[in-house]
Amino acid sequence: MSVRCRVYRGAPPFRDCDPAQISELLKQPDALIWLDVEGPTEATVEMLREEFGFHELALEDTLHPHQRPKIEQYGSYFFLVAYGVTAKAGELLEHELTAFVGRNYLVTVRKEPVFDLSGCVQRWESTPELHGEGGGYLLYILLDDVVDGYFTVLDAFEDVSEEVEDQVFAEQTIEPGQEMRPQGQIFRLKKQLLQFRRVVTPLRDVLDVMQRRTVDVVTVPLEPYYRDVYDHVLRATDYLDNLRDILSSALEAHLAVVSNRLNEVMKRLTSWGAIILVPTLIAGIYGMNFRHMPELHWYLGYPFALALMAVSAFVLYRMFNRRGWL
């Protein structure tokens, strides 16, 4: 658990400050405060209640993990829950992030696994011209960094999806023992994309609420920036849907390949069964134990029966082979 408080006063960079001074700094119109909590505890929640006066329900959500992405308005500030996403060893990692944003402050609460804010800090300090817009600008940088991370992960998913699609249409896909491998990969990717979509889609509602300007957080100069993030979220959602469509098509193609292979196997089994059946039928007829049979005392009866079996099997083999069943 760590708590870091920084204050901005007209010129970069942010300067460290004592969290106990927050209530006094909030009264100063030229102060812009950023408080970051990594790994929230009861003590840090109590500190947020004393210094900022946040609502107890919002503070409760900062302690409990796995909150759904959302935004709530409390008087003069917004409380929101968002998720950053990264990919590690082919697995999707969600970084839960809660934030309180008011006119002159931003409070971020990061839960395990923590979201990396180093890129946000660099952008905050390298673009001082909009710091006068307050906490809304700090939140814009944060949300923009979160959404940009979505596209990095989506590009990785696209590469994996293309590899799976290539496997489906490659000849080695129909080798014995490999039929179920692409299918398992496709189902795993579709599950991860569905999990990803549940994280991305609610951000549209979050940004829509913030642009209504019911609270003095998103100022007029910040509106184009928030619209830009909103457009990026829509692009990410479309990107996700396209990847899911690609995987659905790949799954249908894979099932068609498996079905065709099964048909080929059934044709071969049926053909070989017919080839074996006719000689067996001849052997069964000549093996019947009756006294009065035309060929029973024929000197060439045995070699004739064997020759008839061989000829019938050869004829059937040639016929099935010409039709491509063998």
C-alpha positions as CSV (number, residue, x, y, z in Angstrom):
1,M,0.0,0.0,0.0
2,S,1.3,3.5,-0.9
3,V,-0.2,7.0,-0.9
4,R,1.3,9.8,-2.9
5,C,0.0,13.3,-3.0
6,R,1.1,16.0,-5.5
7,V,0.1,19.6,-6.0
8,Y,0.4,21.7,-9.1
9,R,0.7,25.5,-8.8
10,G,0.7,27.2,-12.2
11,A,4.1,25.7,-13.4
12,P,5.3,22.2,-13.8
13,P,6.3,19.8,-12.3
14,F,3.9,18.5,-9.7
15,R,5.4,18.8,-6.2
16,D,4.9,16.3,-3.4
17,C,2.7,17.4,-0.5
18,D,1.4,16.0,2.8
19,P,-2.0,14.3,2.4
20,A,-3.0,15.8,5.7
21,Q,-2.8,19.3,4.0
22,I,-5.4,18.4,1.3
23,S,-8.4,20.0,3.0
24,E,-6.4,23.3,3.2
25,L,-5.1,23.0,-0.4
26,L,-8.6,22.5,-1.7
27,K,-9.5,26.0,-0.5
28,Q,-6.8,27.5,-2.7
29,P,-8.1,28.2,-6.2
30,D,-4.7,28.0,-7.9
31,A,-3.9,24.5,-6.5
32,L,-4.5,21.4,-8.6
33,I,-4.2,18.2,-6.5
34,W,-3.5,14.7,-7.6
35,L,-3.7,12.0,-4.9
36,D,-2.8,8.4,-5.9
37,V,-3.6,5.4,-3.7
38,E,-2.1,2.1,-4.5
39,G,-3.7,-0.8,-2.7
40,P,-6.5,0.8,-0.7
41,T,-7.0,0.0,3.0
42,E,-9.4,1.1,5.7
43,A,-6.9,3.7,6.8
44,T,-6.6,5.3,3.4
45,V,-10.4,5.3,2.9
46,E,-10.8,7.1,6.2
47,M,-8.2,9.6,5.1
48,L,-10.2,10.3,1.9
49,R,-13.4,10.7,3.9
50,E,-11.8,13.2,6.3
51,E,-9.9,15.3,3.6
52,F,-12.4,15.3,0.8
53,G,-15.7,14.3,2.4
54,F,-16.5,11.6,-0.2
55,H,-19.7,9.7,0.0
56,E,-19.4,6.4,2.1
57,L,-20.9,4.3,-0.7
58,A,-18.3,5.5,-3.2
59,L,-15.6,4.9,-0.6
60,E,-16.9,1.4,0.0
61,D,-16.5,0.6,-3.7
62,T,-12.9,1.7,-3.6
63,L,-12.2,-1.1,-1.1
64,H,-14.1,-3.9,-2.8
65,P,-12.5,-5.3,-5.9
66,H,-14.2,-6.4,-9.2
67,Q,-16.6,-3.5,-9.4
68,R,-18.3,-3.0,-12.8
69,P,-17.2,0.0,-14.9
70,K,-19.5,2.9,-14.0
71,I,-19.8,6.6,-13.2
72,E,-21.8,8.2,-10.4
73,Q,-22.3,11.8,-9.6
74,Y,-22.1,13.0,-6.0
75,G,-22.7,16.8,-5.6
76,S,-19.7,18.6,-7.1
77,Y,-17.6,15.5,-8.1
78,F,-17.8,12.3,-10.2
79,F,-16.9,8.9,-9.0
80,L,-16.0,6.4,-11.7
81,V,-14.6,2.9,-12.1
82,A,-12.6,1.9,-15.2
83,Y,-10.3,-0.9,-16.2
84,G,-7.0,-0.8,-17.9
85,V,-6.1,-3.9,-19.9
86,T,-2.8,-5.6,-20.8
87,A,-1.9,-8.9,-22.3
88,K,0.7,-11.2,-20.7
89,A,1.6,-14.7,-22.0
90,G,-1.6,-14.8,-24.0
91,E,-3.8,-14.0,-21.1
92,L,-5.9,-10.9,-20.5
93,L,-5.1,-8.9,-17.4
94,E,-7.6,-6.3,-16.0
95,H,-6.3,-3.4,-13.9
96,E,-9.1,-2.0,-11.8
97,L,-8.9,1.8,-11.4
98,T,-11.3,4.0,-9.4
99,A,-11.2,7.8,-9.5
100,F,-12.8,10.8,-7.8
101,V,-12.6,13.9,-9.9
102,G,-13.6,17.5,-9.0
103,R,-12.9,20.9,-10.3
104,N,-9.4,21.1,-8.8
105,Y,-8.4,17.6,-7.9
106,L,-8.1,14.0,-9.1
107,V,-7.9,11.0,-6.7
108,T,-6.9,7.7,-8.3
109,V,-7.2,4.4,-6.4
110,R,-5.4,1.5,-8.0
111,K,-6.0,-2.1,-7.1
112,E,-3.9,-5.2,-7.8
113,P,-2.6,-5.7,-10.4
114,V,-2.0,-1.9,-10.5
115,F,-2.2,0.1,-13.6
116,D,1.0,1.9,-14.6
117,L,0.5,5.7,-14.4
118,S,4.1,6.7,-15.4
119,G,2.9,7.6,-18.9
120,C,0.1,9.8,-17.5
121,V,2.5,11.7,-15.2
122,Q,4.8,12.4,-18.2
123,R,2.0,13.8,-20.2
124,W,0.6,15.9,-17.3
125,E,4.0,17.5,-16.8
126,S,4.7,18.0,-20.5
127,T,1.4,19.8,-21.4
128,P,1.0,22.5,-18.7
129,E,-1.1,24.7,-21.0
130,L,-4.3,23.0,-20.0
131,H,-3.7,22.5,-16.3
132,G,-5.8,25.5,-15.7
133,E,-8.8,23.3,-16.7
134,G,-8.4,21.4,-13.4
135,G,-9.1,17.8,-12.5
136,G,-11.1,17.3,-15.7
137,Y,-7.9,17.6,-17.7
138,L,-6.0,15.2,-15.5
139,L,-8.8,12.7,-15.9
140,Y,-8.8,13.1,-19.7
141,I,-5.1,12.2,-19.8
142,L,-5.8,9.1,-17.6
143,L,-8.7,7.9,-19.7
144,D,-6.9,8.5,-22.9
145,D,-4.0,6.4,-21.7
146,V,-6.3,3.7,-20.6
147,V,-8.1,3.6,-24.0
148,D,-4.8,3.7,-26.0
149,G,-3.8,0.6,-24.1
150,Y,-6.9,-1.1,-25.4
151,F,-5.6,-0.8,-29.0
152,T,-2.3,-2.3,-28.0
153,V,-4.0,-5.4,-26.7
154,L,-6.4,-5.5,-29.6
155,D,-3.5,-5.5,-32.1
156,A,-2.0,-8.5,-30.2
157,F,-5.4,-10.3,-30.3
158,E,-5.6,-9.6,-34.1
159,D,-2.2,-11.2,-34.6
160,V,-3.2,-14.3,-32.7
161,S,-6.6,-14.4,-34.5
162,E,-4.8,-14.3,-37.9
163,E,-2.5,-17.1,-36.8
164,V,-5.5,-19.3,-35.8
165,E,-7.3,-18.4,-39.1
166,D,-4.2,-19.5,-41.0
167,Q,-4.1,-22.8,-39.1
168,V,-7.7,-23.4,-40.0
169,F,-7.1,-23.1,-43.7
170,A,-3.7,-24.7,-43.7
171,E,-3.3,-28.3,-44.8
172,Q,-1.8,-29.5,-41.5
173,T,-5.0,-28.6,-39.7
174,I,-6.7,-31.8,-41.0
175,E,-3.9,-34.0,-39.8
176,P,-5.0,-36.8,-37.5
177,G,-5.0,-35.8,-33.8
178,Q,-4.9,-32.0,-34.6
179,E,-8.6,-31.5,-35.4
180,M,-9.6,-30.0,-32.0
181,R,-6.5,-27.7,-31.5
182,P,-7.8,-24.7,-33.5
183,Q,-11.2,-25.1,-32.0
184,G,-9.9,-24.8,-28.5
185,Q,-7.9,-21.7,-29.4
186,I,-10.9,-20.1,-31.0
187,F,-13.1,-20.7,-28.0
188,R,-10.4,-19.3,-25.6
189,L,-10.0,-16.2,-27.7
190,K,-13.7,-15.6,-28.0
191,K,-14.0,-15.9,-24.2
192,Q,-11.3,-13.3,-23.7
193,L,-12.8,-10.9,-26.3
194,L,-16.1,-11.2,-24.5
195,Q,-14.4,-10.4,-21.2
196,F,-12.6,-7.5,-22.9
197,R,-15.9,-6.1,-24.3
198,R,-17.4,-6.0,-20.9
199,V,-14.6,-3.7,-19.8
200,V,-14.7,-1.4,-22.9
201,T,-18.4,-0.9,-23.6
202,P,-19.4,0.8,-20.3
203,L,-16.8,3.5,-20.9
204,R,-19.2,4.9,-23.6
205,D,-21.7,5.7,-20.9
206,V,-19.0,7.1,-18.6
207,L,-17.8,9.6,-21.2
208,D,-21.4,10.4,-22.3
209,V,-22.3,11.4,-18.7
210,M,-19.2,13.5,-18.3
211,Q,-19.9,15.5,-21.5
212,R,-23.3,16.5,-20.2
213,R,-21.5,19.0,-17.9
214,T,-23.9,18.6,-15.0
215,V,-20.9,19.0,-12.8
216,D,-18.2,21.7,-13.4
217,V,-15.5,19.1,-14.3
218,V,-15.4,19.0,-18.1
219,T,-15.0,22.6,-19.2
220,V,-15.7,23.9,-22.6
221,P,-12.0,23.7,-23.8
222,L,-12.0,20.1,-22.7
223,E,-15.0,19.0,-24.6
224,P,-13.1,18.2,-27.9
225,Y,-10.7,16.1,-25.9
226,Y,-13.4,14.0,-24.3
227,R,-15.1,13.6,-27.6
228,D,-11.9,12.2,-29.0
229,V,-11.6,9.6,-26.2
230,Y,-15.3,8.8,-26.8
231,D,-14.6,8.2,-30.5
232,H,-11.6,6.0,-29.6
233,V,-13.9,3.9,-27.3
234,L,-16.3,3.4,-30.2
235,R,-13.4,2.3,-32.5
236,A,-12.2,-0.1,-29.8
237,T,-15.7,-1.6,-29.6
238,D,-16.0,-2.0,-33.4
239,Y,-12.5,-3.5,-33.4
240,L,-13.6,-6.1,-30.8
241,D,-16.8,-6.9,-32.8
242,N,-14.7,-7.4,-36.0
243,L,-12.3,-9.7,-34.2
244,R,-15.2,-11.7,-32.8
245,D,-16.7,-12.0,-36.4
246,I,-13.4,-13.2,-37.7
247,L,-13.1,-15.8,-35.1
248,S,-16.7,-16.9,-35.7
249,S,-16.0,-17.3,-39.4
250,A,-12.8,-19.2,-38.6
251,L,-14.7,-21.5,-36.3
252,E,-17.3,-22.2,-39.0
253,A,-14.5,-22.9,-41.5
254,H,-12.8,-25.2,-39.0
255,L,-16.0,-27.1,-38.4
256,A,-16.5,-27.4,-42.2
257,V,-12.9,-28.8,-42.6
258,V,-13.5,-31.3,-39.8
259,S,-16.8,-32.3,-41.3
260,N,-15.2,-32.8,-44.7
261,R,-12.4,-34.9,-43.2
262,L,-15.0,-37.0,-41.4
263,N,-16.8,-37.5,-44.7
264,E,-13.6,-38.6,-46.3
265,V,-12.9,-41.1,-43.5
266,M,-16.5,-42.5,-43.7
267,K,-16.1,-42.9,-47.5
268,R,-12.9,-44.9,-47.0
269,L,-14.3,-47.0,-44.3
270,T,-17.4,-47.7,-46.3
271,S,-15.4,-48.6,-49.4
272,W,-13.1,-51.0,-47.5
273,G,-16.1,-52.5,-45.8
274,A,-17.7,-53.2,-49.2
275,I,-14.4,-54.7,-50.5
276,I,-14.2,-57.0,-47.6
277,L,-18.0,-57.8,-47.6
278,V,-18.1,-59.3,-51.2
279,P,-15.3,-61.9,-50.6
280,T,-16.8,-62.7,-47.2
281,L,-20.2,-63.3,-49.0
282,I,-18.6,-65.6,-51.5
283,A,-16.7,-67.5,-48.8
284,G,-19.9,-67.8,-46.8
285,I,-21.8,-69.3,-49.8
286,Y,-19.0,-71.8,-50.6
287,G,-18.7,-72.7,-46.9
288,M,-22.3,-73.8,-46.6
289,N,-22.4,-77.5,-45.6
290,F,-25.0,-79.0,-48.0
291,R,-24.7,-82.4,-49.7
292,H,-26.0,-81.4,-53.1
293,M,-24.1,-78.3,-54.2
294,P,-23.0,-77.9,-57.9
295,E,-19.4,-77.2,-57.1
296,L,-19.0,-79.5,-54.1
297,H,-17.1,-82.2,-55.9
298,W,-15.6,-79.9,-58.6
299,Y,-11.8,-80.3,-58.8
300,L,-11.2,-76.6,-59.5
301,G,-13.9,-75.3,-57.0
302,Y,-11.5,-74.1,-54.3
303,P,-9.1,-72.1,-56.6
304,F,-12.2,-70.8,-58.5
305,A,-13.7,-69.5,-55.2
306,L,-10.4,-67.8,-54.2
307,A,-10.1,-66.3,-57.7
308,L,-13.6,-65.0,-57.6
309,M,-13.0,-63.3,-54.2
310,A,-9.8,-61.7,-55.5
311,V,-11.4,-60.5,-58.8
312,S,-14.4,-59.1,-57.0
313,A,-12.3,-57.3,-54.4
314,F,-10.0,-55.9,-57.2
315,V,-13.0,-54.7,-59.2
316,L,-14.5,-52.9,-56.2
317,Y,-11.1,-51.4,-55.3
318,R,-10.7,-49.9,-58.9
319,M,-14.3,-48.6,-58.9
320,F,-14.0,-46.9,-55.5
321,N,-10.5,-45.5,-56.3
322,R,-11.7,-43.9,-59.6
323,R,-14.5,-42.1,-57.6
324,G,-11.9,-40.8,-55.2
325,W,-13.3,-42.7,-52.2
326,L,-9.9,-44.4,-51.4
